Amino acid sequence: MIEAQATARYVRSSAQKAGLVCDLIRGKTVNDALATLEFTKKIIAHEISKVLRSAVVNAQQKEGFSGEVERLYVSACYANQGPSFKRVRPAPMGRAFRVIKRTVHLTVCVSEQPLQISSANQGDDVTVAARPRRKSRSSRKITAKKAEKE
C-alpha cells in the first residue's frame, strides 16, 4: 500500500481556520476532496488544495504505485501551528497594541485503498453465532430470589 505526504510550512493563516477545512476532506477520496476544496469559501482551502495535489504527485512518483489516482484517499490532513509574527500597532495617547500574525504548517497524507477481492463462493454466507449475553448481577439476584420462593 502506497503512502505519500506533502507539507507546506509558514502559510499565513491560523491553525484553527485551517483545521476546519482539514476536517472537511479527511477520509475522502482525492477527487472528492479536491471538489470539496474547490467550493469551500475559506481562503486557506486554496493552499490545502495545492498541498493535496503535491501529495498525489508524490504518491505517483513512489515505486509500486498502481497508476490509478481514483484509488487514493486522504488518510491524514492536519494543520500545526507555526511561529507567530509579533508586530506593534500605534494606539492613541502614545500607547501601542500588539498584533500577532499567525502561521500554520499544513500536512496532507494520501494512501492507496486496498483492492477488494470478492470471493468465488459469494452464495455461501457463513454466519457466526453470537455469544450468549451474560446476565447482569441484579438480574441474577432476582432469579435467585424467585428460585428460593418456589
N, C-alpha and C positions, 0 to 999 in steps of 0.2 A: 504494500500500500504506500503510495507516494504522499509525502507531506512537504509543503513548502511554506515559507513565510516571507513577508516583506514588512519593513519598518520605515516610517517617516518620523524624523525627530525634529524637535523645536518648531512645531507648527503653531502659529499664533491663534490659539483658541483655548478655552478652558477644558479641563479633563471631564468635567460634569456634562458640558454640552456635547462633547464628542462621545461620551459614554451612552448618551440617549440614542444616538444614531447607531452606535455599535450594537446595541440591544436589538435593533430592528432587523439586522442582517445575520446575526449569529445563528448557525444551524441551517441556513437556506442554501440552495444550490447557487452557483456563481451567477448564472443568468438571472435568477430571481433577485439575487442581492443587488446586481447592477441595475435592474429595473427599479427596485425599491429606492436605491440611492439617486437615481435619475429624477424621481418625482418627489424627493424629500426636500422640504423648504429650508432646511438648515444649511448654512454656508459650508460647514465642515463636511457635509456629505460629498462635496466635490473632491476634497482632499482624501477622504476614505475610499472613494471610487478609484482614484489614482493608485493608492496603495494596494487595493484589491486586484487591479489589473496587473500590477507588478508581481504580486504573489502568484497569479495564474501563469505569467510568463516564466517565473522561477520554477514552477512545477513542470512546465513543458520542457525546460532545459534539463531536468533530472533524468538520470538513466533509469529505464524501466517504466517510463510513463506510457500509458496505453494510447495516447493521442486523442482521446475523447474528452473534450473540455466539459461536456454535459455531465460527466460523472464526478466532477469536482464540486465540493461544497465548502462553506466557510465553517471550519471546525472551531476556530477561536478568533475573536475580534475584541480587542480591548484598548483602552486609552489610559496611559500612565501620565501622571503629572510631571512636567518638565520644570526647568528653572523659571522663576518669575523675575521679570524686569521691574525694578523699583524706580519710579520716577517721581518728581516733585512738581506739583501744580500750584501756582501762586493763588493765594486766597486774600480776602480783604484784611485790612489793618495789619499788613506785614506778616501775616501767617502763611503757612504752606500746608497743602493737603498732599498726602501720599497717594500715588496712583500705582496700582500693581497690574502689570501686563503679564498675563499668564501664558504659558506654553504647554504643549502636550506632545507626548510621544505616541504615535499610532502604530499598532501592530495588528496585522491580519494574517491568519494561518489558514491555508486551504489543504484539504485532504481528498483523496480519491475514494469514492464509495466502493465497497467490495462488490464484485459481481454476485448476483443472486442466482444460484443454480437450482432449478427446480428438480425434484426427484422424479425418476421414471415411473414410480408407483404412486401417482397422485391420488388414486382412488382408495388406497389403504390408509385411512386415518387412524393413527394409533392414539388412543386417549389414555392418559394416566389417571388412575383412580385417586381422588383426593383423600388425604389422610383424615380419619375421623377427628373432629374437633374435641378437645378436652373440655370437660365441664369446669366451670369456674368453682371456686371454693364454696361460694354462697349456695350455688345450686346443689353441690354435693351434700351440704349440711341439711338442706331442705329434704332431699331424697332420703337421707339417713333418718331424719325425724319421722318421715312418713313410714319408713320401714319399722321403726320402733313402735309406732301406734298400732300397726297391724299385728 
